[in-house]
């Protein structure tokens, strides 16, 4: 497939779910089967396109190869320009496969699970919109459009988590998810603005080059990285913003599978892995500890939950903690590898749980039991996923989790931070324990509710086929050989960024050269082109001012010593990492065995009474059952403060703002009343008085003018007499 063909296929993958949403939402009610076939068909086509891109990058086998195309979108002048860009590389091709495969299987599964729902067509429409939003995150090549699709994922989750909005719990859950993520997204946006202000660009690889060149460094780089990570804390449900994910189980089970496996919670991990060069050492240390604490704390909560979906929800939180731990340990490749393998077995676990819930009409494991023979397909596929998440050697979960634990232990051995590894290996022991607890309570033993057991049956083929496909993917996702004997298949698609090569490419591009690909040959040519002016400049300097005698020899000796020291340090670090991975692998196998054995001894052989342990440790059980009381803590602090502050703001608005506005109104009315009096009695009085006087004078004069000559002669005679009298007197 050509580069242009890859771009075309990527755009079609992005638009097909959007088309599914549009057609199903507006026309679904009028179509046969309410249009569910539209979503299934279009996602099937998208999956085929994703497979074509995946095979292309498999054949290329170079993790550095990328295809990028930008489309002019907005230009405000002054150098501020935004492009809508598509980026496809090895990591993108894997994520396209993960999202499209899981979404297609969820669409297919939902035709059976959601059959008969009164808003059936809206459900499929929202699934398409959710998939479109996540694919936008995967394909974006800059932070702006990443953030746009990031927020669309938040909107999609709101619509699907609260799909059963007639239930108060579902309506509360989607609001909780939406608002909690706004907290993380606030920090994410600040981080984006910080990098844009410092570097003047939002393109991923331009940012990498700018940061490598020192455009942003020190505390500002650390805080900007933490800001970006806040987005991951919200979307990927890391502590302390993890509280929304357990409540998200109020959505339909297929939604849970999609959220937990391939869309919302994967977005945060993918974002940090994609932007790995933007995180300095301080920010990575924050990432490491947050992931480790999340992995351990949420694993302990899963020990006591009885709702099968909630156990899986806390399992997801713990596994996300592992991925974030890997990111913090500077190993984004293994973090993405675990995201990929986890997507398969976690989707399988949720769809398997949905099959059980569909059969027994209950989510409580104490009401189940003995379903192994009644639901053989569900049982065996669920067991495969449980073995994978437990870290059993030979299955995908073992290799990806072992890689993360090895990297975290290496950080401890080199930097002295052993606590993250201790928390991670403890969580690795708890995972098989609580996951096999689910298996034993659900599928083994005697039925604890005979009525539910009698009515239980294996799910139909529309639900069983996705289970079998995901079980197959869980089995093979770690076993495909790579190019070399010592690396797995994932190394063909993802590797740590070569930031020096990216910087050379960036400098060549902005120096007048165009480098179309990150292929090693192209990078070498760009580096050579850049080196030529520098070499000439160095020759001129040498001609103008020769160094002191022996200077070259001293410099050469110093360079050789530095190179030897660097090689020794690199060799030492490689030895430490190898040792750490071997030790982590041995310990992970040991703790997985102990966890499975302890669960078998407790819940299958019934040699330990969990109720007796709970009675002995009531406080610990209450804390775990209360999920460490994060919700209560937030209710007593943040929520209460928010409510109090809203009351204060309302009082200020009512007393001060409204007082000023209403007072101004009253004053205006008073001034208007006084002005009216002045106008009525003074201005109008003067005007009317003049008119009255003139009218009276006119009336008097009118009476004098009779029109008779005799009267006028009398007036004249009288006037003459008056004048004579006055003349005589004066």
C-alpha positions in Angstrom: 0.0 0.0 0.0 1.4 3.4 -1.0 1.7 6.3 1.5 -1.3 8.0 -0.1 -3.3 4.8 0.1 -2.5 4.6 3.8 -3.8 8.1 4.3 -6.9 7.4 2.3 -7.6 4.2 4.3 -7.0 6.0 7.6 -9.5 8.7 6.7 -12.1 6.1 5.6 -11.6 4.3 8.9 -12.2 7.6 10.8 -15.3 8.5 8.8 -17.1 5.1 8.6 -18.2 5.1 12.3 -19.3 8.7 11.9 -21.4 7.6 8.9 -22.8 4.8 11.0 -23.8 7.2 13.7 -25.5 9.6 11.3 -27.5 7.0 9.4 -28.5 5.0 12.5 -29.4 8.1 14.6 -31.6 9.8 12.0 -33.0 6.9 10.1 -32.7 3.9 12.4 -36.3 3.7 13.4 -37.4 3.4 9.8 -34.9 0.7 8.8 -35.2 -3.1 9.2 -33.8 -4.3 12.6 -33.6 -0.6 13.5 -30.4 -0.2 11.4 -28.1 -2.4 13.6 -26.7 -3.9 10.4 -25.4 -0.5 9.4 -23.0 -0.3 12.4 -21.9 -3.9 12.1 -21.3 -3.6 8.3 -19.4 -0.3 8.4 -17.3 -1.3 11.4 -16.5 -4.5 9.5 -15.3 -2.5 6.6 -13.3 -0.3 8.9 -11.7 -3.4 10.4 -10.6 -4.6 7.0 -9.1 -1.2 6.2 -7.3 -1.3 9.6 -6.0 -4.8 8.8 -4.6 -3.6 5.5 -2.7 -0.8 7.2 -1.5 -3.2 9.9 -0.2 -5.6 7.3 1.6 -2.8 5.5 3.5 -1.7 8.6 4.2 -5.3 9.5 5.9 -5.7 6.1 7.8 -2.4 6.5 9.0 -3.6 10.0 10.5 -0.2 10.9 8.9 1.5 14.0 10.3 4.9 12.9 8.5 4.9 9.6 5.5 7.3 9.5 3.1 8.7 7.0 1.8 12.2 7.8 -0.4 14.5 5.9 -1.8 17.9 7.1 -4.7 19.9 5.7 -4.9 23.6 6.1 -7.6 24.4 8.6 -7.2 27.8 10.3 -4.9 30.8 9.8 -5.3 33.8 12.0 -2.2 35.6 10.8 0.8 36.5 12.8 2.2 33.0 12.3 -0.7 31.3 14.0 -1.8 28.4 11.9 -3.6 25.2 12.7 -3.6 22.1 10.4 -5.9 19.2 10.6 -3.4 16.4 10.3 -3.4 12.6 10.0 -0.5 10.6 11.4 -0.1 6.9 10.7 2.9 4.9 12.1 3.4 1.5 13.6 1.8 2.5 16.9 -1.2 4.0 15.1 -1.7 0.8 13.0 -1.8 -1.3 16.2 -4.3 1.0 17.8 -6.5 1.1 14.7 -6.6 -2.7 14.8 -7.4 -2.7 18.6 -10.2 -0.1 18.3 -11.8 -1.4 15.2 -11.6 -5.1 16.2 -13.1 -4.5 19.7 -15.7 -2.1 18.3 -16.8 -4.5 15.6 -17.1 -7.4 18.0 -19.0 -5.1 20.5 -21.4 -4.1 17.7 -22.0 -7.7 16.8 -22.4 -8.8 20.4 -24.9 -6.0 21.0 -27.3 -7.3 18.4 -28.0 -10.1 20.8 -27.4 -8.4 24.2 -29.5 -5.3 23.5 -32.2 -7.0 21.4 -35.6 -5.6 22.4 -34.4 -2.4 24.0 -36.7 0.5 23.3 -33.8 2.7 22.3 -32.0 0.0 20.3 -31.1 2.3 17.4 -29.8 5.1 19.6 -27.4 2.6 21.3 -25.8 1.6 18.0 -25.6 5.3 16.9 -23.8 6.2 20.1 -21.4 3.2 19.7 -20.5 4.6 16.3 -19.9 8.1 17.6 -17.8 6.7 20.5 -15.6 4.7 18.0 -15.3 7.8 15.8 -14.1 9.9 18.7 -11.4 7.4 19.8 -10.2 6.9 16.2 -9.8 10.7 16.0 -7.4 10.6 19.0 -5.5 7.8 17.4 -5.1 9.5 14.0 -4.5 13.1 15.1 -1.0 14.5 14.5 -1.2 17.6 16.7 -2.3 18.5 20.2 -5.2 20.7 19.2 -7.2 18.0 17.4 -6.1 15.4 19.9 -7.9 17.6 22.5 -10.9 18.1 20.3 -11.4 14.3 19.9 -10.5 13.9 23.6 -13.5 15.9 24.5 -15.7 14.1 22.1 -14.7 10.9 23.8 -15.9 12.5 27.1 -19.2 13.4 25.5 -19.6 9.8 24.0 -19.0 8.3 27.4 -21.6 10.6 29.0 -24.2 9.4 26.4 -23.4 5.7 26.8 -22.8 5.4 30.5 -26.1 7.1 31.1 -27.9 5.2 28.3 -30.4 3.9 30.8 -31.0 7.4 32.0 -34.4 6.5 33.5 -32.4 4.9 36.3 -31.2 7.5 38.8 -27.9 5.6 39.4 -27.1 5.7 35.6 -27.9 9.4 35.4 -25.7 10.1 38.4 -22.9 7.9 37.0 -22.7 9.7 33.6 -22.6 13.1 35.3 -19.9 11.9 37.7 -17.8 10.6 34.8 -18.2 13.7 32.8 -17.4 16.2 35.6 -14.5 14.1 37.0 -12.9 14.1 33.6 -13.3 17.9 33.3 -10.9 18.2 36.3 -8.2 16.2 34.5 -8.9 17.9 31.1 -8.4 21.3 32.8 -4.8 20.3 33.6 -4.4 18.8 30.1 -5.4 22.0 28.4 -3.0 24.0 30.6 -0.2 21.6 29.6 -1.1 22.0 25.9 -1.1 25.8 26.2 2.2 25.8 28.0 3.9 23.8 25.3 2.4 25.9 22.6 3.5 29.1 24.2 7.0 27.9 24.7 7.4 26.1 21.3 5.0 27.9 19.0 3.7 24.6 17.5 1.2 21.9 18.3 2.6 19.2 15.9 3.9 16.2 17.8 7.2 15.8 16.1 7.9 19.5 15.9 7.3 19.7 19.6 9.7 16.8 20.2 12.4 18.6 18.3 11.7 21.9 20.1 11.9 20.3 23.5 15.1 18.4 22.5 16.6 21.8 21.5 15.7 23.3 24.9 12.8 25.5 24.0 11.2 24.5 27.3 13.1 23.0 30.2 13.5 22.9 33.9 10.5 23.4 36.2 8.3 24.7 33.4 8.9 21.4 31.4 8.1 19.4 34.6 4.8 21.3 35.3 3.8 21.2 31.6 4.3 17.4 31.6 2.3 17.0 34.8 -0.4 19.1 33.1 -0.5 16.7 30.2 -0.5 13.7 32.6 -3.6 15.2 34.4 -5.5 14.4 31.2 -4.4 10.8 31.5 -5.3 10.7 35.2 -8.9 11.7 34.3 -9.4 9.6 31.1 -7.5 6.5 32.3 -8.9 6.7 35.8 -5.8 7.1 37.8 -5.9 8.0 41.5 -7.3 10.3 42.7 -9.7 10.8 39.7 -10.4 7.0 39.5 -13.8 7.3 41.2 -15.9 7.6 38.0 -14.9 4.2 36.4 -16.6 1.8 38.9 -19.8 3.8 38.6 -19.6 3.6 34.8 -20.8 0.0 35.2 -24.3 1.5 35.1 -24.0 1.5 31.3 -24.9 -1.6 29.3 -22.2 -4.3 29.5 -21.1 -3.9 25.8 -20.4 -0.3 26.6 -18.2 -1.4 29.6 -16.3 -3.7 27.3 -15.7 -0.9 24.8 -14.7 1.7 27.4 -12.4 -0.6 29.4 -10.8 -2.3 26.4 -10.4 0.0 23.4 -11.7 3.5 23.8 -11.9 5.9 26.8 -9.5 4.5 29.3 -7.0 3.6 26.6 -6.9 7.2 25.5 -4.9 8.5 28.4 -2.2 5.8 28.2 -2.0 6.2 24.4 -1.6 10.0 24.8 1.3 9.7 27.3 3.0 7.1 25.2 2.6 9.1 22.0 3.9 12.3 23.7 6.7 10.5 25.7 9.5 12.9 24.7 7.6 15.8 26.3 7.8 14.3 29.8 10.9 15.3 31.8 12.4 13.1 34.6 10.4 14.9 37.3 7.1 14.4 35.5 7.9 10.7 34.8 8.5 10.1 38.5 5.0 11.5 39.2 3.6 9.2 36.5 5.5 6.2 38.0 4.2 6.6 41.5 0.6 7.5 40.5 0.5 4.3 38.4 2.0 2.1 41.1 -0.4 3.4 43.8 -3.4 3.0 41.5 -2.4 -0.6 40.6 -2.1 -1.6 44.2 -5.0 0.2 45.8 -7.6 -0.8 43.2 -6.4 -4.4 43.3 -7.2 -4.6 47.0 -10.7 -3.2 46.5 -11.4 -5.9 43.9 -10.8 -8.6 46.6 -14.1 -7.9 48.3 -16.6 -6.9 45.6 -19.4 -9.2 44.7 -20.7 -7.5 41.6 -19.0 -9.3 38.7 -18.8 -6.1 36.6 -17.4 -4.1 39.5 -14.7 -6.6 40.1 -13.7 -6.3 36.4 -13.9 -2.5 36.7 -11.4 -2.4 39.6 -9.3 -5.0 37.6 -9.2 -2.5 34.8 -8.1 0.3 37.2 -5.3 -1.9 38.4 -4.1 -2.9 34.9 -4.2 0.8 33.8 -2.0 1.4 36.8 0.5 -1.1 35.3 0.4 0.7 32.0 1.0 4.1 33.6 3.8 2.6 35.7 5.5 1.4 32.6 5.2 4.9 31.1 6.7 6.4 34.3 9.5 3.9 34.1 10.4 5.3 30.7 9.1 2.2 28.9 6.2 3.4 26.7 6.6 0.4 24.3 5.8 -2.2 27.0 3.0 0.1 28.3 1.4 0.1 24.8 2.1 -3.6 24.5 0.1 -4.2 27.7 -2.6 -1.9 26.5 -2.9 -4.0 23.3 -3.0 -7.4 25.0 -5.2 -6.0 27.8 -7.7 -4.8 25.3 -8.2 -8.4 24.1 -8.6 -10.2 27.4 -10.5 -7.4 29.1 -13.0 -7.1 26.3 -13.4 -10.8 26.5 -13.9 -10.7 30.3 -16.6 -8.0 30.1 -18.4 -9.7 27.2 -18.2 -13.0 29.1 -19.6 -11.3 32.2 -22.3 -9.9 30.0 -23.1 -13.4 28.8 -23.4 -14.6 32.4 -25.6 -11.6 33.3 -27.8 -12.2 30.3 -28.3 -15.8 31.3 -28.9 -15.4 35.1 -30.3 -11.8 35.1 -28.1 -10.9 38.0 -24.6 -9.3 38.5 -24.1 -10.7 42.0 -21.7 -13.6 42.2 -23.2 -15.0 45.4 -26.3 -15.7 43.3 -24.4 -17.7 40.7 -22.4 -20.9 40.8 -22.2 -24.1 38.8 -22.6 -22.4 35.4 -19.5 -24.2 33.9 -21.5 -27.0 32.3 -24.5 -24.9 31.3 -22.4 -22.2 29.6 -19.3 -24.0 28.2 -18.3 -21.4 25.6 -18.6 -18.6 28.1 -16.7 -20.6 30.7 -13.7 -21.6 28.5 -13.3 -18.2 26.9 -13.6 -16.5 30.3 -11.0 -18.8 31.7 -8.6 -18.0 28.9 -8.9 -14.3 29.6 -8.5 -14.9 33.4 -5.3 -16.9 32.8 -4.0 -14.1 30.6 -4.7 -11.3 33.0 -3.3 -13.4 35.8 0.1 -13.4 34.1 0.3 -17.1 33.3 3.4 -17.8 31.1 2.6 -18.4 27.4 -0.3 -16.0 27.3 -0.1 -12.3 26.3 -0.7 -10.8 29.7 2.4 -12.4 31.1 4.8 -10.9 28.6 3.5 -7.4 28.6 3.1 -7.3 32.4 6.5 -8.8 32.9 8.1 -6.2 30.6 6.6 -3.4 32.7 7.6 -5.0 36.0 11.2 -5.4 34.7 11.4 -1.8 33.7 10.0 -0.6 37.1 12.5 -2.8 38.9 15.3 -1.4 36.8 14.3 2.1 37.9 14.6 0.9 41.5 18.0 -0.7 41.0 19.4 2.3 39.2 17.7 5.2 41.1 16.7 3.6 44.4 12.9 3.9 43.9 11.8 0.4 44.9 8.3 1.3 46.2 6.6 1.2 42.8 8.0 -2.2 42.1 6.9 -3.5 45.5 3.4 -2.2 44.9 3.3 -3.5 41.4 4.5 -7.1 42.3 2.0 -7.1 45.2 -0.8 -6.2 42.8 0.5 -9.0 40.5 -0.2 -11.4 43.3 -3.6 -10.1 44.1 -4.8 -10.1 40.4 -4.9 -13.9 40.0 -6.4 -14.3 43.4 -9.5 -12.0 42.8 -9.9 -13.0 39.1 -10.0 -16.8 39.9 -12.3 -15.9 42.8 -14.7 -14.7 40.0 -14.2 -17.9 38.1 -14.8 -20.2 41.1 -17.8 -18.3 42.4 -19.4 -18.0 39.0 -18.7 -21.3 37.2 -17.8 -23.8 39.9 -19.5 -25.3 43.0 -23.2 -25.8 43.5 -25.8 -23.3 42.3 -26.5 -20.7 45.1 -29.8 -19.6 43.4 -31.5 -22.7 41.9 -34.2 -20.6 40.1 -31.6 -18.5 38.3 -29.5 -21.6 37.6 -32.4 -23.5 36.1 -33.2 -20.7 33.6 -29.5 -20.1 32.7 -28.4 -21.1 29.1 -25.6 -20.5 26.7 -25.8 -17.2 24.8 -26.7 -17.1 21.1 -24.1 -17.1 18.3 -24.2 -13.3 18.0 -22.7 -13.2 21.5 -20.7 -16.4 21.4 -18.7 -15.6 18.2 -17.1 -12.4 19.7 -16.1 -14.4 22.8 -14.4 -17.0 20.7 -12.6 -14.5 18.4 -11.3 -12.5 21.5 -10.2 -15.8 23.1 -8.3 -16.6 20.0 -6.7 -13.2 19.9 -5.8 -13.5 23.6 -4.0 -16.8 22.9 -2.0 -15.6 19.8 -1.3 -11.9 20.6 2.0 -12.7 22.3 3.0 -15.6 20.1 3.6 -14.0 16.7 7.4 -14.0 16.1 9.1 -10.8 15.3 11.9 -9.9 12.9 14.6 -10.9 15.4 14.7 -13.8 17.7 15.0 -11.7 20.9 12.0 -9.4 20.3 8.3 -10.0 20.0 6.1 -8.9 17.2 5.3 -5.6 18.9 8.9 -4.4 18.2 8.0 -4.1 14.5 5.4 -1.4 15.3 6.7 0.5 18.3 10.1 1.5 19.7 11.4 4.4 21.8 11.5 7.6 19.8 14.9 8.5 18.2 14.6 12.2 19.3 18.0 13.1 17.8 16.9 11.8 14.4 13.5 13.7 14.7 15.4 16.9 15.6 17.7 16.4 12.6 14.7 16.0 10.4 13.0 19.1 11.9 16.1 21.2 11.4 16.5 20.0 7.8 12.9 20.8 7.0 13.1 24.3 8.4 16.5 24.9 6.9 15.1 24.5 3.4 15.3 20.7 3.1 12.3 18.4 2.9 12.5 15.0 4.5 9.4 13.1 3.7 10.1 10.1 5.9 11.8 9.1 9.1 13.6 6.3 7.3 17.2 6.0 8.6 18.6 6.7 5.1 16.7 9.9 4.8 17.7 11.0 8.3 21.3 10.3 7.5 21.1 12.4 4.4 19.5 15.3 6.3 22.2 15.0 9.0 24.9 15.0 6.4 23.4 18.1 4.7 23.3 19.9 8.1 26.9 18.8 8.9 28.4 20.3 5.8 27.9 24.0 6.7 29.0 23.2 10.3 32.2 21.6 9.0 33.0 24.5 6.7 32.4 26.9 9.6 34.7 24.9 11.7 37.4 25.0 9.0 37.2 28.8 8.9 37.5 29.1 12.6 40.6 26.8 12.5 42.2 28.9 9.8 41.6 32.1 11.7 42.7 31.1 15.1 44.6 27.8 15.5 44.3 26.3 19.0 47.3 25.9 21.3 49.7 23.1 20.5 48.4 19.8 21.7 44.9 21.1 21.9 43.6 18.7 19.3 45.2 15.8 20.9 43.8 16.7 24.3 40.4 17.2 22.8 40.6 13.9 21.0 41.7 12.2 24.2 38.9 13.8 26.2 36.4 12.7 23.5 37.7 9.2 23.5 37.5 9.0 27.3 33.9 10.4 27.3 32.9 7.9 24.6 34.4 5.1 26.6 32.7 6.3 29.7 29.3 6.5 27.9 29.8 3.0 26.4 30.6 1.7 29.9 27.6 3.4 31.4 25.3 2.1 28.6 26.6 -1.4 29.1 26.1 -1.2 32.8 22.5 0.1 32.3 21.8 -2.7 29.8 23.1 -5.3 32.3 20.9 -3.8 35.1 17.9 -3.9 32.8 18.5 -7.4 31.8 19.0 -8.5 35.4 15.9 -6.6 36.5 13.8 -8.3 33.8 15.0 -11.8 34.7 14.3 -11.2 38.4 10.9 -9.6 37.7 9.9 -12.5 35.5 10.8 -15.1 38.2 8.9 -13.1 40.8 5.9 -12.6 38.6 5.6 -16.3 37.9 6.0 -17.1 41.6 3.3 -14.6 42.7 0.9 -15.6 39.9 1.2 -19.2 41.1 0.7 -18.2 44.7 -2.4 -16.1 43.8 -4.0 -18.8 41.8 -3.3 -21.4 44.4 -4.6 -19.3 47.2 -7.8 -18.5 45.3 -8.3 -22.3 44.5 -7.7 -23.2 48.2 -10.1 -20.5 49.4 -13.0 -20.5 46.9 -12.9 -23.9 45.2 -11.6 -26.3 48.0 -13.3 -24.1 50.6 -10.5 -24.7 53.1 -10.5 -21.0 54.1 -13.7 -19.2 55.2 -13.6 -15.6 53.8 -16.5 -14.6 56.1 -14.4 -15.6 59.2 -11.5 -13.4 57.9 -13.9 -10.5 57.3 -15.2 -10.9 60.9 -11.7 -10.8 62.2 -10.7 -7.8 60.2 -13.9 -5.7 60.1 -12.2 -2.4 59.8 -10.1 -3.5 56.8 -13.1 -5.1 55.1 -15.2 -1.9 55.7 -12.4 0.2 54.2 -12.1 -2.0 51.1 -15.9 -2.3 50.7 -16.1 1.5 51.0 -13.4 1.8 48.3 -11.1 3.7 50.8 -14.0 6.2 51.1 -12.8 8.4 48.4 -16.3 9.4 47.5 -17.2 10.2 51.1 -14.0 12.2 51.4 -14.8 14.2 48.3 -18.4 14.6 49.5 -17.2 15.9 52.8 -14.6 18.3 51.3 -14.7 19.2 47.7 -18.4 18.7 47.1 -19.4 20.4 50.4 -17.0 23.3 49.7 -18.4 23.6 46.2 -22.0 23.6 47.6 -21.0 26.2 50.3 -19.2 28.3 47.7 -22.3 28.2 45.5 -24.4 29.4 48.4 -21.9 32.2 49.1 -21.9 33.2 45.4 -25.8 33.1 45.3 -25.9 35.3 48.4 -23.4 37.7 47.0 -25.4 37.8 43.8 -28.6 38.3 45.7 -27.4 40.9 48.2 -24.6 42.7 46.5 -25.1 42.4 42.7 -28.9 42.4 42.9 -28.7 45.1 45.6 -26.6 47.4 43.3 -28.8 46.7 40.3 -32.1 47.1 42.2 -30.8 50.1 44.1 -29.8 51.7 40.9 -33.3 51.0 39.6 -34.9 52.5 42.7 -32.7 55.6 42.5 -33.5 56.0 38.8 -37.2 55.8 39.6 -36.9 58.5 42.4 -34.9 60.9 40.1 -37.5 60.3 37.4 -40.4 61.1 39.9 -38.7 64.4 41.1 -37.9 65.3 37.5 -41.6 64.6 36.6 -42.7 67.0 39.4 -40.4 69.7 38.2 -41.5 69.3 34.7 -45.2 69.3 35.6 -45.2 72.2 38.1 -42.3 74.4 37.2 -41.6 74.0 33.5 -45.2 73.2 32.5 -46.4 75.9 35.0 -44.3 78.6 33.5 -45.2 77.7 30.0 -48.9 77.4 30.8 -48.9 80.6 32.9 -47.5 82.7 30.0 -50.2 81.2 27.8 -52.9 82.0 30.4 -51.7 85.6 30.7 -51.6 86.1 26.9 -55.0 84.4 26.6 -56.5 86.7 29.2 -54.9 89.8 27.6 -56.2 88.7 24.3 -59.7 88.2 25.8 -59.6 91.7 27.3 -58.5 93.3 24.1 -61.1 91.3 22.2 -63.8 93.0 24.3 -62.4 96.5 23.6 -62.5 95.9 19.8 -66.2 96.1 19.2 -66.1 97.2 15.6 -68.4 100.3 16.3 -67.1 103.8 15.3 -69.0 105.4 18.1 -67.2 103.3 20.7 -63.8 104.0 19.2 -64.6 107.8 19.3 -65.5 107.6 23.0 -62.2 105.7 23.7 -60.2 108.4 21.8 -62.0 111.3 23.6 -61.4 109.6 26.9 -57.8 109.1 26.1 -57.4 112.7 25.1 -59.0 113.9 28.4 -56.7 111.6 30.4 -53.7 112.9 28.6 -54.8 116.5 29.3 -55.3 115.8 32.9 -51.9 114.2 33.3 -50.3 117.1 31.4 -52.0 119.6 33.7 -51.2 117.7 36.9 -47.5 117.2 36.0 
